[in-house]
Amino acid sequence: MLITLELIERQRLSQPLLYLSAFIEAYRRDYYELLQRIRTHGDWAQWIHFILSGIEQVANDASAHTRSLLNWRERLRYELAGKPRAQQLIDKLFETPYLTVGRAQRLLGVSNPTARALINDLARRHVLEEVSGRRWAKLYVAKAILRIVEVAHQHD
């Protein structure tokens, strides 16, 4: 936990990698009973075992979700071999899975038609989906990234 906080403070991570609070919330009654046993009986061993089990579960879940994201990214990078700007755009989607043509233009330093062509190509490949329903300033989202992240947060 201290390492994670230090990395956040140094701006190496934008947020913690593991969220133990969801585990504690899911097993709230056990958590409080074990805390009470510490107060009444000095029984630290069971509480430490409980917390370590939670850390293990949360770490395993985070690892699985990270592998899913990395596998999806690598598959796309393979499919887009020979298209370095499209690969750059894919990488940026992992920072923010929402995209407009203007944002793609700024991120890649390309013209509006080039950004539009890249987005259209990714939409044809079902990597991006237009979600705004507008004719201008359309908003696209990488739904696969969001699905993986949503599954991860359901387990948190």
Backbone as JSON Lines, residues from 0, in Angstrom:
{"i":0,"aa":"M","n":[0.82,-1.19,0.0],"ca":[0.0,0.0,0.0],"c":[0.87,1.25,0.0]}
{"i":1,"aa":"L","n":[1.92,1.27,0.81],"ca":[2.8,2.44,0.85],"c":[3.51,2.63,-0.48]}
{"i":2,"aa":"I","n":[3.9,1.54,-1.11],"ca":[4.55,1.63,-2.41],"c":[3.59,2.24,-3.42]}
{"i":3,"aa":"T","n":[2.34,1.8,-3.41],"ca":[1.34,2.33,-4.33],"c":[1.15,3.83,-4.09]}
{"i":4,"aa":"L","n":[1.03,4.24,-2.83],"ca":[0.85,5.66,-2.51],"c":[2.06,6.47,-2.97]}
{"i":5,"aa":"E","n":[3.25,5.91,-2.77],"ca":[4.46,6.6,-3.2],"c":[4.47,6.76,-4.73]}
{"i":6,"aa":"L","n":[4.07,5.71,-5.45],"ca":[4.03,5.79,-6.9],"c":[2.99,6.8,-7.38]}
{"i":7,"aa":"I","n":[1.88,6.9,-6.68],"ca":[0.86,7.89,-7.03],"c":[1.41,9.29,-6.78]}
{"i":8,"aa":"E","n":[2.05,9.49,-5.62],"ca":[2.62,10.8,-5.31],"c":[3.67,11.21,-6.33]}
{"i":9,"aa":"R","n":[4.45,10.27,-6.81],"ca":[5.48,10.56,-7.83],"c":[4.88,10.62,-9.24]}
{"i":10,"aa":"Q","n":[3.58,10.45,-9.33],"ca":[2.82,10.48,-10.57],"c":[3.25,9.36,-11.54]}
{"i":11,"aa":"R","n":[3.64,8.22,-10.98],"ca":[3.93,7.03,-11.78],"c":[2.65,6.23,-11.99]}
{"i":12,"aa":"L","n":[1.71,6.34,-11.04],"ca":[0.39,5.72,-11.15],"c":[-0.64,6.81,-10.93]}
{"i":13,"aa":"S","n":[-1.74,6.74,-11.66],"ca":[-2.78,7.74,-11.46],"c":[-3.74,7.33,-10.35]}
{"i":14,"aa":"Q","n":[-3.77,6.04,-10.01],"ca":[-4.65,5.55,-8.96],"c":[-4.14,4.21,-8.47]}
{"i":15,"aa":"P","n":[-4.61,3.76,-7.31],"ca":[-4.14,2.46,-6.79],"c":[-4.47,1.32,-7.75]}
{"i":16,"aa":"L","n":[-3.63,0.31,-7.73],"ca":[-3.85,-0.86,-8.58],"c":[-4.83,-1.85,-7.98]}
{"i":17,"aa":"L","n":[-4.87,-1.93,-6.67],"ca":[-5.73,-2.9,-5.99],"c":[-6.69,-2.17,-5.06]}
{"i":18,"aa":"Y","n":[-7.94,-2.59,-5.08],"ca":[-8.96,-1.99,-4.24],"c":[-9.47,-3.01,-3.24]}
{"i":19,"aa":"L","n":[-8.87,-3.03,-2.09],"ca":[-9.24,-3.98,-1.05],"c":[-10.59,-3.62,-0.42]}
{"i":20,"aa":"S","n":[-10.99,-2.37,-0.54],"ca":[-12.23,-1.93,0.11],"c":[-13.45,-2.7,-0.4]}
{"i":21,"aa":"A","n":[-13.47,-3.06,-1.67],"ca":[-14.61,-3.83,-2.19],"c":[-14.65,-5.22,-1.55]}
{"i":22,"aa":"F","n":[-13.49,-5.83,-1.35],"ca":[-13.44,-7.12,-0.67],"c":[-13.95,-6.99,0.75]}
{"i":23,"aa":"I","n":[-13.49,-5.96,1.44],"ca":[-13.93,-5.74,2.82],"c":[-15.43,-5.5,2.87]}
{"i":24,"aa":"E","n":[-15.93,-4.73,1.92],"ca":[-17.37,-4.46,1.88],"c":[-18.16,-5.76,1.65]}
{"i":25,"aa":"A","n":[-17.65,-6.61,0.77],"ca":[-18.33,-7.87,0.47],"c":[-18.35,-8.79,1.69]}
{"i":26,"aa":"Y","n":[-17.33,-8.69,2.52],"ca":[-17.23,-9.54,3.72],"c":[-17.23,-8.68,4.98]}
{"i":27,"aa":"R","n":[-18.05,-7.66,4.95],"ca":[-18.1,-6.66,6.02],"c":[-18.31,-7.29,7.4]}
{"i":28,"aa":"R","n":[-19.26,-8.19,7.49],"ca":[-19.58,-8.79,8.79],"c":[-18.36,-9.52,9.36]}
{"i":29,"aa":"D","n":[-17.71,-10.34,8.5],"ca":[-16.51,-11.06,8.94],"c":[-15.42,-10.07,9.37]}
{"i":30,"aa":"Y","n":[-15.25,-9.04,8.59],"ca":[-14.22,-8.03,8.87],"c":[-14.43,-7.43,10.27]}
{"i":31,"aa":"Y","n":[-15.65,-7.0,10.55],"ca":[-15.91,-6.37,11.85],"c":[-15.85,-7.38,13.0]}
{"i":32,"aa":"E","n":[-16.27,-8.6,12.75],"ca":[-16.16,-9.63,13.8],"c":[-14.7,-9.89,14.13]}
{"i":33,"aa":"L","n":[-13.87,-9.94,13.1],"ca":[-12.44,-10.17,13.33],"c":[-11.79,-8.98,14.03]}
{"i":34,"aa":"L","n":[-12.2,-7.77,13.68],"ca":[-11.7,-6.58,14.4],"c":[-12.1,-6.63,15.87]}
{"i":35,"aa":"Q","n":[-13.33,-7.05,16.11],"ca":[-13.81,-7.17,17.5],"c":[-12.98,-8.19,18.26]}
{"i":36,"aa":"R","n":[-12.62,-9.3,17.6],"ca":[-11.81,-10.34,18.25],"c":[-10.41,-9.8,18.59]}
{"i":37,"aa":"I","n":[-9.92,-8.87,17.8],"ca":[-8.64,-8.25,18.13],"c":[-8.79,-7.48,19.43]}
{"i":38,"aa":"R","n":[-9.87,-6.69,19.52],"ca":[-10.1,-5.88,20.72],"c":[-10.32,-6.74,21.96]}
{"i":39,"aa":"T","n":[-11.11,-7.79,21.82],"ca":[-11.5,-8.58,23.0],"c":[-10.52,-9.7,23.35]}
{"i":40,"aa":"H","n":[-9.87,-10.28,22.34],"ca":[-9.01,-11.44,22.58],"c":[-7.57,-11.25,22.09]}
{"i":41,"aa":"G","n":[-7.29,-10.12,21.46],"ca":[-5.94,-9.91,20.92],"c":[-5.61,-10.84,19.77]}
{"i":42,"aa":"D","n":[-6.64,-11.33,19.11],"ca":[-6.48,-12.34,18.04],"c":[-6.17,-11.67,16.69]}
{"i":43,"aa":"W","n":[-4.91,-11.35,16.52],"ca":[-4.48,-10.71,15.27],"c":[-4.34,-11.72,14.13]}
{"i":44,"aa":"A","n":[-4.04,-12.94,14.43],"ca":[-3.73,-13.94,13.39],"c":[-4.89,-14.12,12.4]}
{"i":45,"aa":"Q","n":[-6.11,-14.27,12.93],"ca":[-7.25,-14.48,12.01],"c":[-7.51,-13.24,11.16]}
{"i":46,"aa":"W","n":[-7.37,-12.06,11.74],"ca":[-7.6,-10.83,10.99],"c":[-6.56,-10.68,9.88]}
{"i":47,"aa":"I","n":[-5.29,-10.94,10.23],"ca":[-4.22,-10.85,9.22],"c":[-4.46,-11.87,8.12]}
{"i":48,"aa":"H","n":[-4.85,-13.07,8.46],"ca":[-5.15,-14.09,7.46],"c":[-6.29,-13.62,6.54]}
{"i":49,"aa":"F","n":[-7.33,-13.04,7.14],"ca":[-8.46,-12.53,6.37],"c":[-7.99,-11.45,5.37]}
{"i":50,"aa":"I","n":[-7.21,-10.5,5.85],"ca":[-6.74,-9.41,5.0],"c":[-5.83,-9.95,3.89]}
{"i":51,"aa":"L","n":[-4.95,-10.86,4.22],"ca":[-4.06,-11.43,3.21],"c":[-4.84,-12.22,2.17]}
{"i":52,"aa":"S","n":[-5.88,-12.91,2.59],"ca":[-6.75,-13.61,1.63],"c":[-7.42,-12.62,0.7]}
{"i":53,"aa":"G","n":[-7.85,-11.5,1.24],"ca":[-8.46,-10.46,0.42],"c":[-7.48,-9.88,-0.58]}
{"i":54,"aa":"I","n":[-6.27,-9.62,-0.13],"ca":[-5.24,-9.09,-1.03],"c":[-4.96,-10.08,-2.15]}
{"i":55,"aa":"E","n":[-4.87,-11.35,-1.81],"ca":[-4.63,-12.38,-2.82],"c":[-5.76,-12.41,-3.85]}
{"i":56,"aa":"Q","n":[-6.99,-12.39,-3.38],"ca":[-8.14,-12.44,-4.29],"c":[-8.17,-11.22,-5.2]}
{"i":57,"aa":"V","n":[-7.99,-10.04,-4.62],"ca":[-8.03,-8.8,-5.39],"c":[-6.87,-8.76,-6.39]}
{"i":58,"aa":"A","n":[-5.7,-9.2,-5.97],"ca":[-4.53,-9.22,-6.87],"c":[-4.74,-10.19,-8.03]}
{"i":59,"aa":"N","n":[-5.3,-11.36,-7.75],"ca":[-5.56,-12.32,-8.82],"c":[-6.58,-11.78,-9.82]}
{"i":60,"aa":"D","n":[-7.62,-11.13,-9.32],"ca":[-8.62,-10.52,-10.21],"c":[-7.99,-9.43,-11.06]}
{"i":61,"aa":"A","n":[-7.2,-8.55,-10.42],"ca":[-6.56,-7.45,-11.15],"c":[-5.61,-8.0,-12.22]}
{"i":62,"aa":"S","n":[-4.9,-9.04,-11.89],"ca":[-3.98,-9.66,-12.84],"c":[-4.73,-10.22,-14.05]}
{"i":63,"aa":"A","n":[-5.83,-10.89,-13.79],"ca":[-6.63,-11.46,-14.89],"c":[-7.19,-10.37,-15.8]}
{"i":64,"aa":"H","n":[-7.67,-9.28,-15.21],"ca":[-8.23,-8.2,-16.01],"c":[-7.14,-7.47,-16.79]}
{"i":65,"aa":"T","n":[-5.99,-7.33,-16.17],"ca":[-4.87,-6.71,-16.87],"c":[-4.44,-7.56,-18.05]}
{"i":66,"aa":"R","n":[-4.4,-8.87,-17.86],"ca":[-4.05,-9.77,-18.98],"c":[-5.07,-9.64,-20.1]}
{"i":67,"aa":"S","n":[-6.34,-9.54,-19.75],"ca":[-7.39,-9.38,-20.77],"c":[-7.17,-8.11,-21.58]}
{"i":68,"aa":"L","n":[-6.88,-7.02,-20.89],"ca":[-6.63,-5.76,-21.59],"c":[-5.39,-5.84,-22.47]}
{"i":69,"aa":"L","n":[-4.33,-6.41,-21.94],"ca":[-3.09,-6.53,-22.72],"c":[-3.27,-7.45,-23.93]}
{"i":70,"aa":"N","n":[-3.98,-8.54,-23.74],"ca":[-4.23,-9.45,-24.87],"c":[-5.03,-8.77,-25.97]}
{"i":71,"aa":"W","n":[-6.04,-8.01,-25.57],"ca":[-6.86,-7.29,-26.56],"c":[-6.01,-6.26,-27.28]}
{"i":72,"aa":"R","n":[-5.18,-5.52,-26.53],"ca":[-4.3,-4.52,-27.13],"c":[-3.33,-5.17,-28.12]}
{"i":73,"aa":"E","n":[-2.71,-6.26,-27.72],"ca":[-1.74,-6.92,-28.59],"c":[-2.39,-7.49,-29.84]}
{"i":74,"aa":"R","n":[-3.6,-8.04,-29.69],"ca":[-4.31,-8.53,-30.87],"c":[-4.56,-7.4,-31.86]}
{"i":75,"aa":"L","n":[-5.0,-6.25,-31.35],"ca":[-5.24,-5.11,-32.23],"c":[-3.95,-4.59,-32.85]}
{"i":76,"aa":"R","n":[-2.9,-4.53,-32.07],"ca":[-1.62,-4.06,-32.63],"c":[-1.14,-5.01,-33.73]}
{"i":77,"aa":"Y","n":[-1.37,-6.3,-33.56],"ca":[-1.01,-7.27,-34.59],"c":[-1.84,-7.05,-35.85]}
{"i":78,"aa":"E","n":[-3.16,-6.88,-35.68],"ca":[-4.06,-6.64,-36.81],"c":[-3.73,-5.35,-37.54]}
{"i":79,"aa":"L","n":[-3.18,-4.39,-36.82],"ca":[-2.87,-3.09,-37.39],"c":[-1.39,-2.92,-37.7]}
{"i":80,"aa":"A","n":[-0.68,-4.05,-37.82],"ca":[0.73,-3.99,-38.18],"c":[0.87,-3.23,-39.49]}
{"i":81,"aa":"G","n":[1.85,-2.37,-39.56],"ca":[2.03,-1.57,-40.76],"c":[1.22,-0.28,-40.74]}
{"i":82,"aa":"K","n":[0.47,-0.05,-39.67],"ca":[-0.31,1.18,-39.52],"c":[0.07,1.82,-38.18]}
{"i":83,"aa":"P","n":[1.25,2.44,-38.14],"ca":[1.75,2.95,-36.86],"c":[0.85,4.0,-36.2]}
{"i":84,"aa":"R","n":[0.2,4.84,-36.99],"ca":[-0.69,5.84,-36.38],"c":[-1.91,5.18,-35.76]}
{"i":85,"aa":"A","n":[-2.43,4.16,-36.4],"ca":[-3.57,3.43,-35.82],"c":[-3.13,2.75,-34.52]}
{"i":86,"aa":"Q","n":[-1.92,2.21,-34.51],"ca":[-1.4,1.59,-33.29],"c":[-1.24,2.62,-32.18]}
{"i":87,"aa":"Q","n":[-0.77,3.81,-32.53],"ca":[-0.66,4.89,-31.54],"c":[-2.03,5.23,-30.96]}
{"i":88,"aa":"L","n":[-3.01,5.29,-31.83],"ca":[-4.36,5.62,-31.39],"c":[-4.9,4.53,-30.45]}
{"i":89,"aa":"I","n":[-4.63,3.29,-30.79],"ca":[-5.03,2.18,-29.91],"c":[-4.42,2.37,-28.52]}
{"i":90,"aa":"D","n":[-3.14,2.68,-28.47],"ca":[-2.48,2.88,-27.18],"c":[-3.15,4.01,-26.39]}
{"i":91,"aa":"K","n":[-3.53,5.07,-27.06],"ca":[-4.18,6.2,-26.39],"c":[-5.56,5.82,-25.86]}
{"i":92,"aa":"L","n":[-6.23,4.88,-26.51],"ca":[-7.54,4.44,-26.04],"c":[-7.47,3.78,-24.66]}
{"i":93,"aa":"F","n":[-6.3,3.25,-24.33],"ca":[-6.15,2.64,-23.01],"c":[-5.97,3.68,-21.92]}
{"i":94,"aa":"E","n":[-5.65,4.91,-22.29],"ca":[-5.62,6.0,-21.33],"c":[-7.02,6.57,-21.14]}
{"i":95,"aa":"T","n":[-7.71,6.78,-22.25],"ca":[-9.09,7.28,-22.26],"c":[-9.81,6.61,-23.41]}
{"i":96,"aa":"P","n":[-10.78,5.75,-23.13],"ca":[-11.42,4.98,-24.2],"c":[-12.44,5.76,-25.03]}
{"i":97,"aa":"Y","n":[-12.55,7.07,-24.8],"ca":[-13.45,7.93,-25.58],"c":[-12.61,8.77,-26.53]}
{"i":98,"aa":"L","n":[-13.18,9.04,-27.7],"ca":[-12.41,9.71,-28.73],"c":[-13.3,10.51,-29.66]}
{"i":99,"aa":"T","n":[-12.82,11.67,-30.06],"ca":[-13.43,12.45,-31.14],"c":[-12.37,12.62,-32.21]}
{"i":100,"aa":"V","n":[-12.78,13.05,-33.37],"ca":[-11.81,13.29,-34.44],"c":[-10.82,14.36,-33.99]}
{"i":101,"aa":"G","n":[-11.33,15.42,-33.36],"ca":[-10.45,16.5,-32.89],"c":[-9.42,16.01,-31.89]}
{"i":102,"aa":"R","n":[-9.83,15.16,-30.98],"ca":[-8.89,14.62,-29.99],"c":[-7.85,13.73,-30.67]}
{"i":103,"aa":"A","n":[-8.29,12.91,-31.61],"ca":[-7.34,12.06,-32.35],"c":[-6.34,12.93,-33.11]}
{"i":104,"aa":"Q","n":[-6.81,14.01,-33.69],"ca":[-5.95,14.95,-34.4],"c":[-4.85,15.48,-33.47]}
{"i":105,"aa":"R","n":[-5.26,15.94,-32.28],"ca":[-4.31,16.5,-31.31],"c":[-3.35,15.43,-30.79]}
{"i":106,"aa":"L","n":[-3.87,14.26,-30.47],"ca":[-3.02,13.19,-29.92],"c":[-1.94,12.75,-30.88]}
{"i":107,"aa":"L","n":[-2.3,12.67,-32.15],"ca":[-1.37,12.14,-33.15],"c":[-0.64,13.21,-33.95]}
{"i":108,"aa":"G","n":[-1.1,14.46,-33.85],"ca":[-0.49,15.53,-34.62],"c":[-0.71,15.36,-36.12]}
{"i":109,"aa":"V","n":[-1.94,14.97,-36.49],"ca":[-2.27,14.73,-37.89],"c":[-3.4,15.66,-38.32]}
{"i":110,"aa":"S","n":[-3.68,15.67,-39.6],"ca":[-4.76,16.5,-40.13],"c":[-6.12,15.9,-39.78]}
{"i":111,"aa":"N","n":[-7.16,16.71,-39.91],"ca":[-8.52,16.25,-39.66],"c":[-8.89,15.08,-40.55]}
{"i":112,"aa":"P","n":[-8.63,15.13,-41.88],"ca":[-8.98,13.98,-42.72],"c":[-8.24,12.7,-42.34]}
{"i":113,"aa":"T","n":[-6.98,12.84,-41.92],"ca":[-6.21,11.65,-41.5],"c":[-6.8,11.07,-40.22]}
{"i":114,"aa":"A","n":[-7.11,11.92,-39.26],"ca":[-7.72,11.46,-38.01],"c":[-9.06,10.8,-38.27]}
{"i":115,"aa":"R","n":[-9.85,11.41,-39.14],"ca":[-11.17,10.86,-39.49],"c":[-11.02,9.48,-40.15]}
{"i":116,"aa":"A","n":[-10.06,9.36,-41.05],"ca":[-9.84,8.08,-41.73],"c":[-9.41,6.99,-40.73]}
{"i":117,"aa":"L","n":[-8.55,7.35,-39.78],"ca":[-8.12,6.38,-38.76],"c":[-9.3,5.93,-37.92]}
{"i":118,"aa":"I","n":[-10.12,6.87,-37.49],"ca":[-11.28,6.53,-36.67],"c":[-12.26,5.68,-37.47]}
{"i":119,"aa":"N","n":[-12.5,6.04,-38.72],"ca":[-13.41,5.25,-39.55],"c":[-12.89,3.82,-39.73]}
{"i":120,"aa":"D","n":[-11.59,3.67,-39.89],"ca":[-11.01,2.33,-40.03],"c":[-11.22,1.53,-38.74]}
{"i":121,"aa":"L","n":[-10.99,2.16,-37.59],"ca":[-11.18,1.45,-36.32],"c":[-12.66,1.15,-36.07]}
{"i":122,"aa":"A","n":[-13.53,2.02,-36.56],"ca":[-14.98,1.75,-36.42],"c":[-15.38,0.57,-37.32]}
{"i":123,"aa":"R","n":[-14.84,0.5,-38.53],"ca":[-15.14,-0.64,-39.42],"c":[-14.66,-1.96,-38.81]}
{"i":124,"aa":"R","n":[-13.59,-1.89,-38.06],"ca":[-13.04,-3.09,-37.41],"c":[-13.74,-3.37,-36.07]}
{"i":125,"aa":"H","n":[-14.73,-2.56,-35.72],"ca":[-15.49,-2.7,-34.46],"c":[-14.64,-2.47,-33.22]}
{"i":126,"aa":"V","n":[-13.57,-1.69,-33.39],"ca":[-12.75,-1.29,-32.25],"c":[-13.41,-0.08,-31.58]}
{"i":127,"aa":"L","n":[-13.9,0.83,-32.4],"ca":[-14.6,2.01,-31.92],"c":[-16.05,1.94,-32.35]}
{"i":128,"aa":"E","n":[-16.9,2.53,-31.52],"ca":[-18.32,2.63,-31.86],"c":[-18.77,4.06,-31.62]}
{"i":129,"aa":"E","n":[-19.46,4.63,-32.58],"ca":[-19.99,5.98,-32.44],"c":[-21.16,5.92,-31.47]}
{"i":130,"aa":"V","n":[-21.13,6.76,-30.44],"ca":[-22.16,6.69,-29.4],"c":[-22.97,7.97,-29.21]}
{"i":131,"aa":"S","n":[-22.59,9.04,-29.89],"ca":[-23.28,10.32,-29.66],"c":[-24.53,10.47,-30.51]}
{"i":132,"aa":"G","n":[-24.56,9.84,-31.69],"ca":[-25.69,9.99,-32.59],"c":[-25.73,11.33,-33.3]}
{"i":133,"aa":"R","n":[-24.66,12.1,-33.16],"ca":[-24.6,13.42,-33.8],"c":[-24.0,13.32,-35.2]}
{"i":134,"aa":"R","n":[-24.3,14.32,-36.0],"ca":[-23.69,14.39,-37.34],"c":[-22.3,15.0,-37.26]}
{"i":135,"aa":"W","n":[-22.12,15.95,-36.34],"ca":[-20.83,16.64,-36.16],"c":[-20.32,16.37,-34.76]}
{"i":136,"aa":"A","n":[-19.02,16.48,-34.6],"ca":[-18.39,16.26,-33.29],"c":[-18.84,14.93,-32.69]}
{"i":137,"aa":"K","n":[-18.76,13.9,-33.5],"ca":[-19.17,12.57,-33.05],"c":[-18.23,12.07,-31.95]}
{"i":138,"aa":"L","n":[-18.8,11.3,-31.06],"ca":[-18.04,10.71,-29.97],"c":[-17.97,9.2,-30.19]}
{"i":139,"aa":"Y","n":[-16.78,8.67,-30.12],"ca":[-16.54,7.24,-30.3],"c":[-16.02,6.65,-29.0]}
{"i":140,"aa":"V","n":[-16.32,5.39,-28.8],"ca":[-15.87,4.72,-27.59],"c":[-15.34,3.32,-27.95]}
{"i":141,"aa":"A","n":[-14.31,2.92,-27.23],"ca":[-13.77,1.56,-27.36],"c":[-14.5,0.7,-26.34]}
{"i":142,"aa":"K","n":[-15.62,0.12,-26.75],"ca":[-16.48,-0.61,-25.81],"c":[-15.81,-1.84,-25.22]}
{"i":143,"aa":"A","n":[-14.92,-2.47,-25.96],"ca":[-14.24,-3.65,-25.42],"c":[-13.42,-3.29,-24.19]}
{"i":144,"aa":"I","n":[-12.76,-2.15,-24.22],"ca":[-12.0,-1.71,-23.06],"c":[-12.94,-1.47,-21.88]}
{"i":145,"aa":"L","n":[-14.03,-0.78,-22.14],"ca":[-14.98,-0.5,-21.07],"c":[-15.57,-1.77,-20.49]}
{"i":146,"aa":"R","n":[-15.87,-2.76,-21.34],"ca":[-16.42,-4.03,-20.84],"c":[-15.45,-4.72,-19.89]}
{"i":147,"aa":"I","n":[-14.18,-4.75,-20.28],"ca":[-13.17,-5.4,-19.43],"c":[-13.04,-4.65,-18.11]}
{"i":148,"aa":"V","n":[-13.02,-3.33,-18.17],"ca":[-12.9,-2.52,-16.96],"c":[-14.14,-2.67,-16.08]}
{"i":149,"aa":"E","n":[-15.32,-2.7,-16.7],"ca":[-16.56,-2.87,-15.92],"c":[-16.58,-4.21,-15.21]}
{"i":150,"aa":"V","n":[-16.14,-5.26,-15.88],"ca":[-16.07,-6.58,-15.24],"c":[-15.11,-6.51,-14.06]}
{"i":151,"aa":"A","n":[-14.0,-5.81,-14.24],"ca":[-13.02,-5.69,-13.15],"c":[-13.64,-4.98,-11.96]}
{"i":152,"aa":"H","n":[-14.41,-3.93,-12.21],"ca":[-15.0,-3.19,-11.1],"c":[-16.15,-3.94,-10.45]}
{"i":153,"aa":"Q","n":[-16.8,-4.84,-11.18],"ca":[-17.84,-5.67,-10.56],"c":[-17.23,-6.61,-9.54]}
{"i":154,"aa":"H","n":[-15.98,-6.99,-9.76],"ca":[-15.29,-7.88,-8.8],"c":[-14.66,-7.12,-7.67]}
{"i":155,"aa":"D","n":[-14.46,-5.81,-7.85],"ca":[-13.84,-5.0,-6.8],"c":[-14.78,-4.79,-5.65]}
